[in-house]
Amino acid sequence: MEPKVIQLDIRKIPLTEFMKALGQEHPVAADGNLRIYNAPYAAKPEPTMVINTETNLWRDTKSGAYGGYMTLHTN
């Protein structure tokens, strides 16, 4: 059987799916298109990470850090 090659643009993966992969199945809170999660990159995770599901961007309310998928996993 030949291996199957797929084209995948990781920038199009919803950040909420990325959070599920990190073990956070559900947000701590939600408000409209905003989802609040415990910050996965913090030494002491707190609910400071806000994901906008419309823009697929995130912002940390404590540190002020923000970005998309490519910046999330490098923090």
PDB file of N, H, CA, C and O in Angstrom:
ATOM      1  N   MET A   1       0.841  -1.169   0.000  1.00  0.00           N
ATOM      2  CA  MET A   1       0.000   0.000   0.000  1.00  0.00           C
ATOM      3  C   MET A   1       0.894   1.243   0.000  1.00  0.00           C
ATOM      4  O   MET A   1       1.815   1.360   0.808  1.00  0.00           O
ATOM      5  N   GLU A   2       0.610   2.152  -0.905  1.00  0.00           N
ATOM      6  H   GLU A   2      -0.138   2.057  -1.562  1.00  0.00           H
ATOM      7  CA  GLU A   2       1.357   3.404  -1.004  1.00  0.00           C
ATOM      8  C   GLU A   2       0.931   4.366   0.107  1.00  0.00           C
ATOM      9  O   GLU A   2      -0.249   4.433   0.452  1.00  0.00           O
ATOM     10  N   PRO A   3       1.884   5.108   0.664  1.00  0.00           N
ATOM     11  CA  PRO A   3       1.490   6.109   1.664  1.00  0.00           C
ATOM     12  C   PRO A   3       0.657   7.206   1.014  1.00  0.00           C
ATOM     13  O   PRO A   3       0.864   7.563  -0.146  1.00  0.00           O
ATOM     14  N   LYS A   4      -0.282   7.728   1.780  1.00  0.00           N
ATOM     15  H   LYS A   4      -0.451   7.438   2.722  1.00  0.00           H
ATOM     16  CA  LYS A   4      -1.156   8.781   1.281  1.00  0.00           C
ATOM     17  C   LYS A   4      -0.606  10.130   1.734  1.00  0.00           C
ATOM     18  O   LYS A   4      -0.364  10.342   2.922  1.00  0.00           O
ATOM     19  N   VAL A   5      -0.417  11.021   0.800  1.00  0.00           N
ATOM     20  H   VAL A   5      -0.614  10.849  -0.165  1.00  0.00           H
ATOM     21  CA  VAL A   5       0.070  12.356   1.094  1.00  0.00           C
ATOM     22  C   VAL A   5      -1.110  13.317   1.073  1.00  0.00           C
ATOM     23  O   VAL A   5      -1.888  13.349   0.119  1.00  0.00           O
ATOM     24  N   ILE A   6      -1.229  14.096   2.136  1.00  0.00           N
ATOM     25  H   ILE A   6      -0.598  14.070   2.911  1.00  0.00           H
ATOM     26  CA  ILE A   6      -2.320  15.074   2.188  1.00  0.00           C
ATOM     27  C   ILE A   6      -1.735  16.475   2.288  1.00  0.00           C
ATOM     28  O   ILE A   6      -0.629  16.669   2.792  1.00  0.00           O
ATOM     29  N   GLN A   7      -2.483  17.427   1.808  1.00  0.00           N
ATOM     30  H   GLN A   7      -3.382  17.270   1.399  1.00  0.00           H
ATOM     31  CA  GLN A   7      -2.099  18.829   1.939  1.00  0.00           C
ATOM     32  C   GLN A   7      -2.822  19.379   3.165  1.00  0.00           C
ATOM     33  O   GLN A   7      -4.045  19.284   3.267  1.00  0.00           O
ATOM     34  N   LEU A   8      -2.070  19.947   4.082  1.00  0.00           N
ATOM     35  H   LEU A   8      -1.076  20.025   4.000  1.00  0.00           H
ATOM     36  CA  LEU A   8      -2.658  20.464   5.302  1.00  0.00           C
ATOM     37  C   LEU A   8      -2.072  21.835   5.611  1.00  0.00           C
ATOM     38  O   LEU A   8      -0.857  21.990   5.732  1.00  0.00           O
ATOM     39  N   ASP A   9      -2.931  22.808   5.735  1.00  0.00           N
ATOM     40  H   ASP A   9      -3.919  22.682   5.637  1.00  0.00           H
ATOM     41  CA  ASP A   9      -2.510  24.147   6.114  1.00  0.00           C
ATOM     42  C   ASP A   9      -2.827  24.302   7.590  1.00  0.00           C
ATOM     43  O   ASP A   9      -3.982  24.520   7.956  1.00  0.00           O
ATOM     44  N   ILE A  10      -1.807  24.191   8.449  1.00  0.00           N
ATOM     45  H   ILE A  10      -0.869  24.014   8.151  1.00  0.00           H
ATOM     46  CA  ILE A  10      -2.047  24.206   9.894  1.00  0.00           C
ATOM     47  C   ILE A  10      -2.628  25.532  10.373  1.00  0.00           C
ATOM     48  O   ILE A  10      -3.227  25.586  11.447  1.00  0.00           O
ATOM     49  N   ARG A  11      -2.465  26.590   9.602  1.00  0.00           N
ATOM     50  H   ARG A  11      -1.978  26.545   8.730  1.00  0.00           H
ATOM     51  CA  ARG A  11      -3.045  27.877   9.991  1.00  0.00           C
ATOM     52  C   ARG A  11      -4.562  27.845   9.944  1.00  0.00           C
ATOM     53  O   ARG A  11      -5.214  28.706  10.534  1.00  0.00           O
ATOM     54  N   LYS A  12      -5.132  26.873   9.257  1.00  0.00           N
ATOM     55  H   LYS A  12      -4.603  26.174   8.777  1.00  0.00           H
ATOM     56  CA  LYS A  12      -6.586  26.783   9.149  1.00  0.00           C
ATOM     57  C   LYS A  12      -7.200  25.866  10.206  1.00  0.00           C
ATOM     58  O   LYS A  12      -8.423  25.753  10.294  1.00  0.00           O
ATOM     59  N   ILE A  13      -6.372  25.220  10.997  1.00  0.00           N
ATOM     60  H   ILE A  13      -5.378  25.311  10.926  1.00  0.00           H
ATOM     61  CA  ILE A  13      -6.887  24.376  12.074  1.00  0.00           C
ATOM     62  C   ILE A  13      -7.438  25.291  13.169  1.00  0.00           C
ATOM     63  O   ILE A  13      -6.730  26.185  13.634  1.00  0.00           O
ATOM     64  N   PRO A  14      -8.679  25.085  13.585  1.00  0.00           N
ATOM     65  CA  PRO A  14      -9.227  25.922  14.650  1.00  0.00           C
ATOM     66  C   PRO A  14      -8.399  25.794  15.931  1.00  0.00           C
ATOM     67  O   PRO A  14      -8.030  24.690  16.332  1.00  0.00           O
ATOM     68  N   LEU A  15      -8.112  26.926  16.564  1.00  0.00           N
ATOM     69  H   LEU A  15      -8.412  27.823  16.238  1.00  0.00           H
ATOM     70  CA  LEU A  15      -7.338  26.901  17.799  1.00  0.00           C
ATOM     71  C   LEU A  15      -8.072  26.119  18.894  1.00  0.00           C
ATOM     72  O   LEU A  15      -7.436  25.573  19.795  1.00  0.00           O
ATOM     73  N   THR A  16      -9.387  26.065  18.823  1.00  0.00           N
ATOM     74  H   THR A  16      -9.904  26.509  18.091  1.00  0.00           H
ATOM     75  CA  THR A  16     -10.131  25.276  19.798  1.00  0.00           C
ATOM     76  C   THR A  16      -9.798  23.788  19.658  1.00  0.00           C
ATOM     77  O   THR A  16      -9.786  23.061  20.650  1.00  0.00           O
ATOM     78  N   GLU A  17      -9.528  23.337  18.438  1.00  0.00           N
ATOM     79  H   GLU A  17      -9.538  23.927  17.631  1.00  0.00           H
ATOM     80  CA  GLU A  17      -9.111  21.939  18.222  1.00  0.00           C
ATOM     81  C   GLU A  17      -7.703  21.711  18.781  1.00  0.00           C
ATOM     82  O   GLU A  17      -7.407  20.652  19.333  1.00  0.00           O
ATOM     83  N   PHE A  18      -6.843  22.720  18.629  1.00  0.00           N
ATOM     84  H   PHE A  18      -7.083  23.580  18.180  1.00  0.00           H
ATOM     85  CA  PHE A  18      -5.492  22.639  19.188  1.00  0.00           C
ATOM     86  C   PHE A  18      -5.573  22.519  20.711  1.00  0.00           C
ATOM     87  O   PHE A  18      -4.826  21.749  21.314  1.00  0.00           O
ATOM     88  N   MET A  19      -6.467  23.270  21.322  1.00  0.00           N
ATOM     89  H   MET A  19      -7.073  23.896  20.832  1.00  0.00           H
ATOM     90  CA  MET A  19      -6.626  23.200  22.778  1.00  0.00           C
ATOM     91  C   MET A  19      -7.126  21.824  23.205  1.00  0.00           C
ATOM     92  O   MET A  19      -6.707  21.306  24.240  1.00  0.00           O
ATOM     93  N   LYS A  20      -8.014  21.233  22.418  1.00  0.00           N
ATOM     94  H   LYS A  20      -8.354  21.654  21.577  1.00  0.00           H
ATOM     95  CA  LYS A  20      -8.469  19.870  22.715  1.00  0.00           C
ATOM     96  C   LYS A  20      -7.302  18.896  22.681  1.00  0.00           C
ATOM     97  O   LYS A  20      -7.202  18.003  23.522  1.00  0.00           O
ATOM     98  N   ALA A  21      -6.423  19.075  21.703  1.00  0.00           N
ATOM     99  H   ALA A  21      -6.504  19.801  21.020  1.00  0.00           H
ATOM    100  CA  ALA A  21      -5.251  18.203  21.589  1.00  0.00           C
ATOM    101  C   ALA A  21      -4.322  18.363  22.790  1.00  0.00           C
ATOM    102  O   ALA A  21      -3.578  17.444  23.135  1.00  0.00           O
ATOM    103  N   LEU A  22      -4.369  19.527  23.420  1.00  0.00           N
ATOM    104  H   LEU A  22      -4.973  20.273  23.141  1.00  0.00           H
ATOM    105  CA  LEU A  22      -3.560  19.774  24.617  1.00  0.00           C
ATOM    106  C   LEU A  22      -4.254  19.288  25.890  1.00  0.00           C
ATOM    107  O   LEU A  22      -3.717  19.437  26.988  1.00  0.00           O
ATOM    108  N   GLY A  23      -5.444  18.708  25.744  1.00  0.00           N
ATOM    109  H   GLY A  23      -5.880  18.587  24.852  1.00  0.00           H
ATOM    110  CA  GLY A  23      -6.152  18.154  26.889  1.00  0.00           C
ATOM    111  C   GLY A  23      -7.234  19.041  27.473  1.00  0.00           C
ATOM    112  O   GLY A  23      -7.837  18.690  28.487  1.00  0.00           O
ATOM    113  N   GLN A  24      -7.491  20.181  26.855  1.00  0.00           N
ATOM    114  H   GLN A  24      -7.001  20.466  26.031  1.00  0.00           H
ATOM    115  CA  GLN A  24      -8.562  21.060  27.328  1.00  0.00           C
ATOM    116  C   GLN A  24      -9.755  20.893  26.393  1.00  0.00           C
ATOM    117  O   GLN A  24      -9.927  21.645  25.433  1.00  0.00           O
ATOM    118  N   GLU A  25     -10.557  19.906  26.692  1.00  0.00           N
ATOM    119  H   GLU A  25     -10.417  19.296  27.471  1.00  0.00           H
ATOM    120  CA  GLU A  25     -11.692  19.543  25.851  1.00  0.00           C
ATOM    121  C   GLU A  25     -12.700  20.685  25.712  1.00  0.00           C
ATOM    122  O   GLU A  25     -13.287  20.882  24.649  1.00  0.00           O
ATOM    123  N   HIS A  26     -12.892  21.436  26.807  1.00  0.00           N
ATOM    124  H   HIS A  26     -12.414  21.276  27.671  1.00  0.00           H
ATOM    125  CA  HIS A  26     -13.873  22.521  26.811  1.00  0.00           C
ATOM    126  C   HIS A  26     -13.245  23.785  27.393  1.00  0.00           C
ATOM    127  O   HIS A  26     -12.359  23.706  28.245  1.00  0.00           O
ATOM    128  N   PRO A  27     -13.698  24.939  26.939  1.00  0.00           N
ATOM    129  CA  PRO A  27     -13.201  26.182  27.525  1.00  0.00           C
ATOM    130  C   PRO A  27     -13.707  26.343  28.958  1.00  0.00           C
ATOM    131  O   PRO A  27     -14.703  25.733  29.348  1.00  0.00           O
ATOM    132  N   VAL A  28     -13.016  27.164  29.726  1.00  0.00           N
ATOM    133  H   VAL A  28     -12.207  27.659  29.408  1.00  0.00           H
ATOM    134  CA  VAL A  28     -13.433  27.486  31.090  1.00  0.00           C
ATOM    135  C   VAL A  28     -14.713  28.326  31.037  1.00  0.00           C
ATOM    136  O   VAL A  28     -15.593  28.185  31.886  1.00  0.00           O
ATOM    137  N   ALA A  29     -14.804  29.198  30.030  1.00  0.00           N
ATOM    138  H   ALA A  29     -14.090  29.312  29.340  1.00  0.00           H
ATOM    139  CA  ALA A  29     -15.972  30.049  29.855  1.00  0.00           C
ATOM    140  C   ALA A  29     -16.099  30.421  28.379  1.00  0.00           C
ATOM    141  O   ALA A  29     -15.159  30.256  27.602  1.00  0.00           O
ATOM    142  N   ALA A  30     -17.262  30.922  28.013  1.00  0.00           N
ATOM    143  H   ALA A  30     -18.025  31.057  28.645  1.00  0.00           H
ATOM    144  CA  ALA A  30     -17.503  31.353  26.637  1.00  0.00           C
ATOM    145  C   ALA A  30     -18.408  32.576  26.656  1.00  0.00           C
ATOM    146  O   ALA A  30     -19.279  32.724  27.514  1.00  0.00           O
ATOM    147  N   ASP A  31     -18.171  33.451  25.676  1.00  0.00           N
ATOM    148  H   ASP A  31     -17.464  33.331  24.979  1.00  0.00           H
ATOM    149  CA  ASP A  31     -19.002  34.644  25.523  1.00  0.00           C
ATOM    150  C   ASP A  31     -19.064  34.956  24.039  1.00  0.00           C
ATOM    151  O   ASP A  31     -18.111  35.489  23.472  1.00  0.00           O
ATOM    152  N   GLY A  32     -20.190  34.624  23.406  1.00  0.00           N
ATOM    153  H   GLY A  32     -20.964  34.191  23.867  1.00  0.00           H
ATOM    154  CA  GLY A  32     -20.315  34.822  21.962  1.00  0.00           C
ATOM    155  C   GLY A  32     -19.273  34.006  21.221  1.00  0.00           C
ATOM    156  O   GLY A  32     -19.227  32.784  21.359  1.00  0.00           O
ATOM    157  N   ASN A  33     -18.431  34.675  20.430  1.00  0.00           N
ATOM    158  H   ASN A  33     -18.469  35.668  20.318  1.00  0.00           H
ATOM    159  CA  ASN A  33     -17.407  33.958  19.668  1.00  0.00           C
ATOM    160  C   ASN A  33     -16.082  33.864  20.432  1.00  0.00           C
ATOM    161  O   ASN A  33     -15.072  33.456  19.859  1.00  0.00           O
ATOM    162  N   LEU A  34     -16.071  34.232  21.704  1.00  0.00           N
ATOM    163  H   LEU A  34     -16.891  34.564  22.170  1.00  0.00           H
ATOM    164  CA  LEU A  34     -14.854  34.156  22.515  1.00  0.00           C
ATOM    165  C   LEU A  34     -14.888  32.926  23.408  1.00  0.00           C
ATOM    166  O   LEU A  34     -15.908  32.622  24.026  1.00  0.00           O
ATOM    167  N   ARG A  35     -13.762  32.222  23.469  1.00  0.00           N
ATOM    168  H   ARG A  35     -12.933  32.470  22.967  1.00  0.00           H
ATOM    169  CA  ARG A  35     -13.615  31.055  24.336  1.00  0.00           C
ATOM    170  C   ARG A  35     -12.427  31.307  25.254  1.00  0.00           C
ATOM    171  O   ARG A  35     -11.351  31.696  24.797  1.00  0.00           O
ATOM    172  N   ILE A  36     -12.625  31.086  26.543  1.00  0.00           N
ATOM    173  H   ILE A  36     -13.498  30.770  26.914  1.00  0.00           H
ATOM    174  CA  ILE A  36     -11.575  31.337  27.522  1.00  0.00           C
ATOM    175  C   ILE A  36     -11.040  29.998  28.027  1.00  0.00           C
ATOM    176  O   ILE A  36     -11.792  29.120  28.450  1.00  0.00           O
ATOM    177  N   TYR A  37      -9.716  29.876  27.965  1.00  0.00           N
ATOM    178  H   TYR A  37      -9.106  30.589  27.621  1.00  0.00           H
ATOM    179  CA  TYR A  37      -9.032  28.649  28.381  1.00  0.00           C
ATOM    180  C   TYR A  37      -7.956  28.973  29.402  1.00  0.00           C
ATOM    181  O   TYR A  37      -7.509  30.114  29.517  1.00  0.00           O
ATOM    182  N   ASN A  38      -7.546  27.943  30.144  1.00  0.00           N
ATOM    183  H   ASN A  38      -7.910  27.016  30.051  1.00  0.00           H
ATOM    184  CA  ASN A  38      -6.355  28.069  30.978  1.00  0.00           C
ATOM    185  C   ASN A  38      -5.165  28.146  30.030  1.00  0.00           C
ATOM    186  O   ASN A  38      -5.041  27.336  29.111  1.00  0.00           O
ATOM    187  N   ALA A  39      -4.295  29.119  30.255  1.00  0.00           N
ATOM    188  H   ALA A  39      -4.396  29.777  31.001  1.00  0.00           H
ATOM    189  CA  ALA A  39      -3.144  29.328  29.378  1.00  0.00           C
ATOM    190  C   ALA A  39      -2.244  28.091  29.398  1.00  0.00           C
ATOM    191  O   ALA A  39      -1.693  27.756  30.446  1.00  0.00           O
ATOM    192  N   PRO A  40      -2.083  27.404  28.258  1.00  0.00           N
ATOM    193  CA  PRO A  40      -1.322  26.156  28.235  1.00  0.00           C
ATOM    194  C   PRO A  40       0.189  26.356  28.372  1.00  0.00           C
ATOM    195  O   PRO A  40       0.908  25.404  28.674  1.00  0.00           O
ATOM    196  N   TYR A  41       0.674  27.559  28.160  1.00  0.00           N
ATOM    197  H   TYR A  41       0.090  28.333  27.915  1.00  0.00           H
ATOM    198  CA  TYR A  41       2.108  27.830  28.176  1.00  0.00           C
ATOM    199  C   TYR A  41       2.571  28.439  29.492  1.00  0.00           C
ATOM    200  O   TYR A  41       3.763  28.691  29.665  1.00  0.00           O
ATOM    201  N   ALA A  42       1.654  28.680  30.420  1.00  0.00           N
ATOM    202  H   ALA A  42       0.686  28.475  30.279  1.00  0.00           H
ATOM    203  CA  ALA A  42       1.992  29.302  31.693  1.00  0.00           C
ATOM    204  C   ALA A  42       2.485  28.260  32.693  1.00  0.00           C
ATOM    205  O   ALA A  42       2.046  27.110  32.681  1.00  0.00           O
ATOM    206  N   ALA A  43       3.400  28.682  33.553  1.00  0.00           N
ATOM    207  H   ALA A  43       3.756  29.616  33.563  1.00  0.00           H
ATOM    208  CA  ALA A  43       3.905  27.785  34.604  1.00  0.00           C
ATOM    209  C   ALA A  43       2.762  27.372  35.532  1.00  0.00           C
ATOM    210  O   ALA A  43       2.680  26.219  35.955  1.00  0.00           O
ATOM    211  N   LYS A  44       1.886  28.320  35.841  1.00  0.00           N
ATOM    212  H   LYS A  44       1.952  29.257  35.497  1.00  0.00           H
ATOM    213  CA  LYS A  44       0.684  28.048  36.645  1.00  0.00           C
ATOM    214  C   LYS A  44      -0.514  28.431  35.776  1.00  0.00           C
ATOM    215  O   LYS A  44      -0.930  29.590  35.780  1.00  0.00           O
ATOM    216  N   PRO A  45      -1.074  27.474  35.031  1.00  0.00           N
ATOM    217  CA  PRO A  45      -2.160  27.787  34.098  1.00  0.00           C
ATOM    218  C   PRO A  45      -3.355  28.454  34.777  1.00  0.00           C
ATOM    219  O   PRO A  45      -3.904  27.946  35.755  1.00  0.00           O
ATOM    220  N   GLU A  46      -3.738  29.600  34.230  1.00  0.00           N
ATOM    221  H   GLU A  46      -3.293  30.012  33.435  1.00  0.00           H
ATOM    222  CA  GLU A  46      -4.902  30.342  34.694  1.00  0.00           C
ATOM    223  C   GLU A  46      -5.787  30.644  33.482  1.00  0.00           C
ATOM    224  O   GLU A  46      -5.307  30.616  32.349  1.00  0.00           O
ATOM    225  N   PRO A  47      -7.060  30.929  33.705  1.00  0.00           N
ATOM    226  CA  PRO A  47      -7.967  31.215  32.581  1.00  0.00           C
ATOM    227  C   PRO A  47      -7.742  32.615  32.002  1.00  0.00           C
ATOM    228  O   PRO A  47      -8.574  33.510  32.156  1.00  0.00           O
ATOM    229  N   THR A  48      -6.609  32.779  31.339  1.00  0.00           N
ATOM    230  H   THR A  48      -5.933  32.052  31.214  1.00  0.00           H
ATOM    231  CA  THR A  48      -6.259  34.081  30.773  1.00  0.00           C
ATOM    232  C   THR A  48      -6.158  34.050  29.255  1.00  0.00           C
ATOM    233  O   THR A  48      -5.937  35.086  28.629  1.00  0.00           O
ATOM    234  N   MET A  49      -6.317  32.885  28.664  1.00  0.00           N
ATOM    235  H   MET A  49      -6.498  32.043  29.173  1.00  0.00           H
ATOM    236  CA  MET A  49      -6.189  32.772  27.214  1.00  0.00           C
ATOM    237  C   MET A  49      -7.565  32.848  26.559  1.00  0.00           C
ATOM    238  O   MET A  49      -8.444  32.034  26.844  1.00  0.00           O
ATOM    239  N   VAL A  50      -7.742  33.829  25.684  1.00  0.00           N
ATOM    240  H   VAL A  50      -7.028  34.490  25.453  1.00  0.00           H
ATOM    241  CA  VAL A  50      -9.018  34.039  25.010  1.00  0.00           C
ATOM    242  C   VAL A  50      -8.830  33.754  23.525  1.00  0.00           C
ATOM    243  O   VAL A  50      -7.961  34.336  22.877  1.00  0.00           O
ATOM    244  N   ILE A  51      -9.643  32.863  22.999  1.00  0.00           N
ATOM    245  H   ILE A  51     -10.350  32.390  23.526  1.00  0.00           H
ATOM    246  CA  ILE A  51      -9.618  32.537  21.572  1.00  0.00           C
ATOM    247  C   ILE A  51     -10.863  33.107  20.921  1.00  0.00           C
ATOM    248  O   ILE A  51     -11.982  32.889  21.385  1.00  0.00           O
ATOM    249  N   ASN A  52     -10.651  33.844  19.834  1.00  0.00           N
ATOM    250  H   ASN A  52      -9.742  34.021  19.456  1.00  0.00           H
ATOM    251  CA  ASN A  52     -11.753  34.352  19.034  1.00  0.00           C
ATOM    252  C   ASN A  52     -12.011  33.320  17.941  1.00  0.00           C
ATOM    253  O   ASN A  52     -11.168  33.124  17.065  1.00  0.00           O
ATOM    254  N   THR A  53     -13.159  32.664  17.983  1.00  0.00           N
ATOM    255  H   THR A  53     -13.843  32.823  18.694  1.00  0.00           H
ATOM    256  CA  THR A  53     -13.446  31.594  17.028  1.00  0.00           C
ATOM    257  C   THR A  53     -13.731  32.116  15.622  1.00  0.00           C
ATOM    258  O   THR A  53     -13.641  31.355  14.659  1.00  0.00           O
ATOM    259  N   GLU A  54     -14.074  33.395  15.483  1.00  0.00           N
ATOM    260  H   GLU A  54     -14.148  34.013  16.265  1.00  0.00           H
ATOM    261  CA  GLU A  54     -14.306  33.967  14.152  1.00  0.00           C
ATOM    262  C   GLU A  54     -12.992  34.242  13.428  1.00  0.00           C
ATOM    263  O   GLU A  54     -12.864  33.971  12.234  1.00  0.00           O
ATOM    264  N   THR A  55     -12.023  34.780  14.157  1.00  0.00           N
ATOM    265  H   THR A  55     -12.128  35.000  15.127  1.00  0.00           H
ATOM    266  CA  THR A  55     -10.746  35.149  13.532  1.00  0.00           C
ATOM    267  C   THR A  55      -9.685  34.074  13.682  1.00  0.00           C
ATOM    268  O   THR A  55      -8.661  34.114  12.999  1.00  0.00           O
ATOM    269  N   ASN A  56      -9.917  33.108  14.574  1.00  0.00           N
ATOM    270  H   ASN A  56     -10.748  33.075  15.129  1.00  0.00           H
ATOM    271  CA  ASN A  56      -8.961  32.049  14.894  1.00  0.00           C
ATOM    272  C   ASN A  56      -7.649  32.644  15.429  1.00  0.00           C
ATOM    273  O   ASN A  56      -6.554  32.181  15.106  1.00  0.00           O
ATOM    274  N   LEU A  57      -7.801  33.680  16.253  1.00  0.00           N
ATOM    275  H   LEU A  57      -8.689  34.056  16.515  1.00  0.00           H
ATOM    276  CA  LEU A  57      -6.663  34.317  16.908  1.00  0.00           C
ATOM    277  C   LEU A  57      -6.845  34.207  18.415  1.00  0.00           C
ATOM    278  O   LEU A  57      -7.962  34.030  18.901  1.00  0.00           O
ATOM    279  N   TRP A  58      -5.741  34.311  19.153  1.00  0.00           N
ATOM    280  H   TRP A  58      -4.834  34.455  18.758  1.00  0.00           H
ATOM    281  CA  TRP A  58      -5.788  34.230  20.605  1.00  0.00           C
ATOM    282  C   TRP A  58      -5.112  35.449  21.216  1.00  0.00           C
ATOM    283  O   TRP A  58      -4.326  36.133  20.561  1.00  0.00           O
ATOM    284  N   ARG A  59      -5.432  35.710  22.487  1.00  0.00           N
ATOM    285  H   ARG A  59      -6.070  35.154  23.018  1.00  0.00           H
ATOM    286  CA  ARG A  59      -4.804  36.785  23.249  1.00  0.00           C
ATOM    287  C   ARG A  59      -4.765  36.352  24.708  1.00  0.00           C
ATOM    288  O   ARG A  59      -5.719  35.770  25.224  1.00  0.00           O
ATOM    289  N   ASP A  60      -3.649  36.645  25.361  1.00  0.00           N
ATOM    290  H   ASP A  60      -2.874  37.118  24.942  1.00  0.00           H
ATOM    291  CA  ASP A  60      -3.526  36.355  26.784  1.00  0.00           C
ATOM    292  C   ASP A  60      -3.814  37.645  27.539  1.00  0.00           C
ATOM    293  O   ASP A  60      -3.121  38.645  27.353  1.00  0.00           O
ATOM    294  N   THR A  61      -4.827  37.624  28.385  1.00  0.00           N
ATOM    295  H   THR A  61      -5.390  36.812  28.537  1.00  0.00           H
ATOM    296  CA  THR A  61      -5.245  38.839  29.085  1.00  0.00           C
ATOM    297  C   THR A  61      -4.260  39.254  30.170  1.00  0.00           C
ATOM    298  O   THR A  61      -4.278  40.405  30.605  1.00  0.00           O
ATOM    299  N   LYS A  62      -3.408  38.347  30.613  1.00  0.00           N
ATOM    300  H   LYS A  62      -3.394  37.412  30.260  1.00  0.00           H
ATOM    301  CA  LYS A  62      -2.440  38.669  31.666  1.00  0.00           C
ATOM    302  C   LYS A  62      -1.139  39.219  31.081  1.00  0.00           C
ATOM    303  O   LYS A  62      -0.654  40.262  31.517  1.00  0.00           O
ATOM    304  N   SER A  63      -0.582  38.526  30.105  1.00  0.00           N
ATOM    305  H   SER A  63      -0.977  37.678  29.751  1.00  0.00           H
ATOM    306  CA  SER A  63       0.716  38.935  29.559  1.00  0.00           C
ATOM    307  C   SER A  63       0.585  39.916  28.388  1.00  0.00           C
ATOM    308  O   SER A  63       1.525  40.651  28.084  1.00  0.00           O
ATOM    309  N   GLY A  64      -0.576  39.924  27.735  1.00  0.00           N
ATOM    310  H   GLY A  64      -1.339  39.327  27.982  1.00  0.00           H
ATOM    311  CA  GLY A  64      -0.759  40.769  26.562  1.00  0.00           C
ATOM    312  C   GLY A  64      -0.305  40.101  25.274  1.00  0.00           C
ATOM    313  O   GLY A  64      -0.457  40.676  24.196  1.00  0.00           O
ATOM    314  N   ALA A  65       0.254  38.890  25.367  1.00  0.00           N
ATOM    315  H   ALA A  65       0.378  38.423  26.242  1.00  0.00           H
ATOM    316  CA  ALA A  65       0.686  38.157  24.173  1.00  0.00           C
ATOM    317  C   ALA A  65      -0.529  37.841  23.315  1.00  0.00           C
ATOM    318  O   ALA A  65      -1.640  37.697  23.825  1.00  0.00           O
ATOM    319  N   TYR A  66      -0.311  37.735  22.013  1.00  0.00           N
ATOM    320  H   TYR A  66       0.592  37.852  21.599  1.00  0.00           H
ATOM    321  CA  TYR A  66      -1.410  37.445  21.099  1.00  0.00           C
ATOM    322  C   TYR A  66      -0.869  36.860  19.812  1.00  0.00           C
ATOM    323  O   TYR A  66       0.335  36.898  19.560  1.00  0.00           O
ATOM    324  N   GLY A  67      -1.764  36.317  18.997  1.00  0.00           N
ATOM    325  H   GLY A  67      -2.742  36.286  19.202  1.00  0.00           H
ATOM    326  CA  GLY A  67      -1.361  35.815  17.693  1.00  0.00           C
ATOM    327  C   GLY A  67      -2.279  34.732  17.182  1.00  0.00           C
ATOM    328  O   GLY A  67      -3.434  34.614  17.591  1.00  0.00           O
ATOM    329  N   GLY A  68      -1.729  33.942  16.274  1.00  0.00           N
ATOM    330  H   GLY A  68      -0.790  34.038  15.942  1.00  0.00           H
ATOM    331  CA  GLY A  68      -2.448  32.831  15.667  1.00  0.00           C
ATOM    332  C   GLY A  68      -1.804  31.528  16.090  1.00  0.00           C
ATOM    333  O   GLY A  68      -1.060  31.471  17.069  1.00  0.00           O
ATOM    334  N   TYR A  69      -2.101  30.487  15.338  1.00  0.00           N
ATOM    335  H   TYR A  69      -2.706  30.533  14.542  1.00  0.00           H
ATOM    336  CA  TYR A  69      -1.580  29.161  15.682  1.00  0.00           C
ATOM    337  C   TYR A  69      -0.047  29.140  15.749  1.00  0.00           C
ATOM    338  O   TYR A  69       0.524  28.561  16.673  1.00  0.00           O
ATOM    339  N   MET A  70       0.612  29.760  14.785  1.00  0.00           N
ATOM    340  H   MET A  70       0.149  30.230  14.034  1.00  0.00           H
ATOM    341  CA  MET A  70       2.065  29.688  14.726  1.00  0.00           C
ATOM    342  C   MET A  70       2.734  30.363  15.924  1.00  0.00           C
ATOM    343  O   MET A  70       3.829  29.965  16.321  1.00  0.00           O
ATOM    344  N   THR A  71       2.100  31.364  16.496  1.00  0.00           N
ATOM    345  H   THR A  71       1.210  31.687  16.173  1.00  0.00           H
ATOM    346  CA  THR A  71       2.680  32.015  17.668  1.00  0.00           C
ATOM    347  C   THR A  71       2.270  31.340  18.964  1.00  0.00           C
ATOM    348  O   THR A  71       2.963  31.468  19.973  1.00  0.00           O
ATOM    349  N   LEU A  72       1.166  30.630  18.954  1.00  0.00           N
ATOM    350  H   LEU A  72       0.603  30.526  18.135  1.00  0.00           H
ATOM    351  CA  LEU A  72       0.687  29.967  20.168  1.00  0.00           C
ATOM    352  C   LEU A  72       1.638  28.882  20.618  1.00  0.00           C
ATOM    353  O   LEU A  72       2.012  28.839  21.790  1.00  0.00           O
ATOM    354  N   HIS A  73       2.033  28.014  19.728  1.00  0.00           N
ATOM    355  H   HIS A  73       1.729  28.048  18.776  1.00  0.00           H
ATOM    356  CA  HIS A  73       2.849  26.886  20.169  1.00  0.00           C
ATOM    357  C   HIS A  73       4.318  27.236  20.362  1.00  0.00           C
ATOM    358  O   HIS A  73       5.106  26.367  20.735  1.00  0.00           O
ATOM    359  N   THR A  74       4.706  28.477  20.121  1.00  0.00           N
ATOM    360  H   THR A  74       4.065  29.183  19.818  1.00  0.00           H
ATOM    361  CA  THR A  74       6.090  28.872  20.342  1.00  0.00           C
ATOM    362  C   THR A  74       6.270  29.696  21.608  1.00  0.00           C
ATOM    363  O   THR A  74       7.393  30.063  21.954  1.00  0.00           O
ATOM    364  N   ASN A  75       5.177  29.990  22.300  1.00  0.00           N
ATOM    365  H   ASN A  75       4.265  29.693  22.018  1.00  0.00           H
ATOM    366  CA  ASN A  75       5.281  30.762  23.539  1.00  0.00           C
ATOM    367  C   ASN A  75       5.660  29.894  24.704  1.00  0.00           C
ATOM    368  O   ASN A  75       5.790  30.386  25.825  1.00  0.00           O
TER     369      ASN A  75
END
